[in-house]
């Protein structure tokens, strides 16, 4: 145990390895803390990741501003799907919020809506047969923001 004299009148040139080790651990802990603290700043970048969905499934999320949520479904040619987007309508200073769903065979930057399928009159549901094997991308956007529910399920083909 150090005396008051040792604490007040310490030798500035002496090296205490325990203090150096503790300082190094404090520095590492501080670095980890600030990395965790800055994580919400990069939250918009995480929405660019694609989440794979299976049918049937339902996902919930919140989106808004310039961001989009990306999902993908791996299907087979001729498979019949029903995809539905629901959101809670809330009136804000900019009017009512609106969410939108896009289905595409390409990534977000090259997204062109699927040519096949039928949209409901309110634009909340798409149903149709897939035209090729592979991924179908589902993108959800909203203005100004929305809490949404996205569901996907297989549908038996209609018999004529």
C-alpha positions as CSV (number, residue, x, y, z in Angstrom):
1,X,0.0,0.0,0.0
2,X,1.3,3.4,-0.9
3,X,1.7,6.1,1.7
4,X,0.4,9.7,1.2
5,X,4.0,10.8,0.8
6,X,4.5,8.3,-2.1
7,X,1.4,9.5,-3.8
8,X,2.1,13.2,-3.5
9,X,5.8,13.0,-4.1
10,X,6.1,10.2,-6.7
11,X,9.1,9.8,-9.0
12,X,7.8,10.9,-12.5
13,X,10.5,8.7,-14.2
14,X,9.6,5.4,-12.5
15,X,7.6,2.9,-14.6
16,X,4.8,1.0,-13.1
17,X,3.9,-1.9,-15.4
18,X,0.6,-2.5,-13.7
19,X,-0.6,1.0,-14.4
20,X,0.6,0.7,-18.1
21,X,-1.3,-2.6,-18.5
22,X,-4.5,-1.0,-16.9
23,X,-4.1,2.0,-19.2
24,X,-3.9,-0.3,-22.2
25,X,-7.0,-2.2,-21.1
26,X,-8.8,1.1,-20.5
27,X,-7.9,2.3,-24.0
28,X,-9.2,-1.0,-25.6
29,X,-12.4,-0.7,-23.6
30,X,-12.9,2.9,-24.6
31,X,-12.4,2.0,-28.3
32,X,-14.9,-0.8,-28.0
33,X,-17.4,1.5,-26.3
34,X,-17.1,4.2,-29.0
35,X,-17.5,1.6,-31.7
36,X,-20.7,0.4,-30.2
37,X,-21.9,4.0,-29.6
38,X,-21.3,4.8,-33.3
39,X,-23.2,1.8,-34.5
40,X,-26.6,3.6,-34.9
41,X,-24.9,6.1,-37.2
42,X,-24.5,3.2,-39.7
43,X,-28.0,1.8,-39.3
44,X,-29.1,3.1,-42.7
45,X,-26.4,1.0,-44.4
46,X,-27.7,-2.1,-42.7
47,X,-31.0,-1.8,-44.5
48,X,-29.2,-2.4,-47.8
49,X,-28.6,-6.0,-46.8
50,X,-30.9,-8.5,-48.4
51,X,-32.9,-10.8,-46.0
52,X,-33.9,-14.2,-47.6
53,X,-37.6,-15.1,-47.0
54,X,-39.3,-18.5,-47.3
55,X,-42.9,-19.0,-48.1
56,X,-45.0,-18.7,-46.0
57,X,-43.4,-16.0,-43.8
58,X,-44.3,-12.7,-42.3
59,X,-41.8,-9.9,-41.4
60,X,-42.3,-6.6,-39.6
61,X,-40.2,-3.5,-39.9
62,X,-40.0,0.3,-39.8
63,X,-38.7,2.2,-42.7
64,X,-38.7,5.8,-43.9
65,X,-36.7,8.6,-45.4
66,X,-34.2,7.7,-48.1
67,X,-33.8,4.1,-46.8
68,X,-35.3,0.8,-48.1
69,X,-35.6,-2.7,-46.7
70,X,-34.5,-5.5,-49.0
71,X,-35.8,-9.0,-49.1
72,X,-35.4,-11.9,-51.5
73,X,-37.3,-15.1,-52.2
74,X,-35.7,-17.9,-54.2
75,X,-38.4,-19.5,-56.3
76,X,-39.0,-21.8,-59.2
77,X,-40.4,-21.0,-62.6
78,X,-44.2,-21.3,-62.6
79,X,-44.5,-21.1,-58.8
80,X,-47.5,-19.0,-57.7
81,X,-47.0,-16.5,-55.0
82,X,-49.0,-13.9,-53.0
83,X,-47.1,-11.0,-51.5
84,X,-48.8,-8.5,-49.3
85,X,-47.6,-5.2,-47.7
86,X,-49.7,-3.7,-44.9
87,X,-48.9,-0.6,-42.8
88,X,-50.5,1.5,-40.2
89,X,-51.7,4.8,-41.7
90,X,-50.6,7.7,-39.5
91,X,-51.2,11.4,-40.3
92,X,-48.2,13.6,-39.6
93,X,-47.3,17.2,-40.6
94,X,-46.6,16.1,-44.2
95,X,-49.9,14.2,-44.5
96,X,-50.6,10.5,-44.3
97,X,-47.7,8.1,-44.6
98,X,-47.5,5.7,-47.5
99,X,-45.5,2.5,-47.9
100,X,-44.7,0.9,-51.2
101,X,-43.6,-2.5,-52.4
102,X,-41.6,-3.3,-55.5
103,X,-40.9,-6.8,-56.8
104,X,-38.0,-7.1,-59.1
105,X,-35.7,-9.7,-60.7
106,X,-32.6,-7.4,-60.1
107,X,-30.8,-5.6,-57.3
108,X,-32.1,-2.3,-56.0
109,X,-30.0,-0.1,-58.2
110,X,-31.2,-1.9,-61.4
111,X,-34.7,-2.7,-60.1
112,X,-37.4,-3.0,-62.7
113,X,-40.8,-4.2,-61.6
114,X,-41.8,-7.7,-62.5
115,X,-43.8,-7.8,-65.7
116,X,-45.9,-10.7,-64.6
117,X,-48.5,-10.8,-61.9
118,X,-51.5,-8.8,-60.8
119,X,-51.5,-5.9,-58.3
120,X,-54.6,-5.2,-56.1
121,X,-56.3,-1.9,-56.7
122,X,-54.9,-0.4,-53.5
123,X,-51.3,-1.6,-54.5
124,X,-50.8,-3.6,-51.3
125,X,-50.9,-7.1,-52.8
126,X,-49.2,-8.8,-55.7
127,X,-50.0,-12.3,-56.9
128,X,-48.7,-14.2,-59.9
129,X,-46.5,-16.9,-61.3
130,X,-42.7,-16.6,-61.4
131,X,-41.4,-16.4,-64.9
132,X,-38.0,-17.9,-64.2
133,X,-36.0,-19.8,-61.5
134,X,-34.0,-17.7,-59.1
135,X,-34.3,-14.8,-56.8
136,X,-37.2,-12.3,-56.7
137,X,-36.3,-9.2,-54.8
138,X,-38.8,-7.4,-52.6
139,X,-38.1,-3.7,-51.7
140,X,-40.1,-1.8,-49.1
141,X,-39.9,2.1,-49.0
142,X,-42.1,4.6,-47.2
143,X,-42.7,8.3,-47.0
144,X,-42.2,9.9,-44.5
145,X,-42.0,6.6,-42.5
146,X,-44.1,3.5,-41.8
147,X,-44.3,0.5,-39.6
148,X,-45.1,-2.3,-42.0
149,X,-45.9,-6.0,-42.2
150,X,-44.8,-7.9,-45.3
151,X,-46.1,-11.4,-45.9
152,X,-45.4,-14.0,-48.6
153,X,-47.1,-17.3,-49.3
154,X,-47.4,-19.9,-52.0
155,X,-50.7,-20.2,-53.8
156,X,-52.0,-23.2,-55.7
157,X,-52.3,-22.4,-59.4
158,X,-55.9,-21.7,-60.6
159,X,-57.4,-24.5,-62.6
160,X,-59.4,-23.6,-65.7
